[in-house]
Amino acid sequence: MTVTIPRRALLAAGALLPLPAFAQGAWPNRPVRVVVPFAPGGTTDIVARILAQQLQERLGQPFVIENRPGAGATTAATQMLANPPDGYALYISNSASHGISPALFRNVRYDANTDFSHIALAATTSTAVLVNPRYEAQTIQDLIRLGRSRPEGLNFAISGHGTSTHLCGMRFGMVAGIKMNPVPYRGSGPALLDTIAGNVGLIVDGLPSCIGYIRDGSLKAIAVADATRNHNLPEIPTLIEAGLPGVTSYSWFGVSGPKGMPPALVERINAEIRAILALPVIRQRYATLTADAPDLTPAQYAAFIEEELRVWGEVVRASGATAD
């Protein structure tokens, strides 16, 4: 069974709207917490800090990042449910907590569709397969040959169980006929540093968090999991080109809040985020990071998450992956 990971059909569906009025009191009139379910240094954290800085400048209140890694982003997502739906606690929803983990973990204590107010999609990013420059496989073909020669499998670093990079690595192994052994970290930052140090020779990661290491030679990208070559790394082949049909993957990051946020407040925050994503300085920053800036309404983002849950559920079942 070939399952393509995952969809981009809704990403171009929105159109930038004027800022709506929010008549239910001045928001924000005190600091806003932005909960990031991974450690500093990874793509989720990078996107969150870009948004937080811009929101702080636009709205005149601190937007304070809180990193709370653990359990495929489900720990922070579960904790978010205890917050009042007043816009002062926001969560960076993502392809782990709101796509993969609900299928990968048996005891997730939230409904990714109904227990949140989904506000805006903030970024989509590509996935790369990278190696330490001293690793014994320096091309994707070398890696496939190496994996097939080792029945014990290949260890590969990931930013945590339940991430799209975890599932991409497992899907790669399934199609290539290789046993893949995920080595989970509490975020991309620690995983990348351990790969650079040579403690793990292979990593699957999102491009924004590793592009700097690729450019300075600390890591070598040997494949991307896009349907076509990434325009920022045109010399790097895709996994499909390496003879692995159906192995594509991307990650996404958005903003959600607790269930029950006033619709006008959701629309207000959505419009602020979409205005930020349209700024030339942010588009240039995203281009540097190899990220894309989507443009969805709250309803479109909620529909996007619903579809991601369906697609990733199929991928998890097909891969046989588990985190318990």
Disulfide bonds with the S-S distance in Angstrom:
none
